[in-house]
């Protein structure tokens, strides 16, 4: 459970730094997100989830 809280904190930290350092670029990125198809977002999310899963699996073993 401790690792999950640390991972969530790291996620919030990285997101916060990106928005603090590059606010206009982050706004542009979010606007471009509307142009992407749902299937492309779903596929990208699934790929990143699988990569993350294998990274966690590798680090835990």
MOHU-V858401 format. One record per residue. RES is the residue in three letters. OMEGA is omega in radians with two decimals (999 if undefined). NEAR is the number of other C-alpha atoms within 8 Angstrom. Layout:
RES/OMEGA/NEAR  RES/OMEGA/NEAR
This chain:
UNK/-3.13/4  UNK/3.14/5  UNK/3.12/6  UNK/3.11/7  UNK/3.09/8  UNK/3.13/8  UNK/3.12/8  UNK/3.09/8  UNK/3.10/8  UNK/3.08/8  UNK/3.13/8  UNK/3.12/8  UNK/-3.12/8  UNK/3.11/8  UNK/-3.13/8  UNK/3.12/8  UNK/3.14/8  UNK/3.13/10  UNK/-3.14/9  UNK/-3.09/7  UNK/-3.04/6  UNK/-3.06/8  UNK/-3.10/9  UNK/3.11/6  UNK/3.11/7  UNK/3.08/10  UNK/3.12/8  UNK/3.14/8  UNK/3.14/8  UNK/3.09/8  UNK/3.12/8  UNK/3.14/8  UNK/3.11/7  UNK/-3.11/7  UNK/-3.09/6  UNK/3.11/8  UNK/3.11/7  UNK/-3.12/6  UNK/3.10/6  UNK/3.09/8  UNK/-3.14/9  UNK/-3.14/8  UNK/3.11/8  UNK/3.11/8  UNK/3.12/8  UNK/3.12/8  UNK/3.14/8  UNK/3.10/8  UNK/3.12/8  UNK/3.10/8  UNK/3.11/8  UNK/3.11/8  UNK/-3.12/8  UNK/3.04/8  UNK/3.11/8  UNK/3.13/8  UNK/3.14/8  UNK/-3.10/7  UNK/-3.12/6  UNK/-3.09/5  UNK/999/4
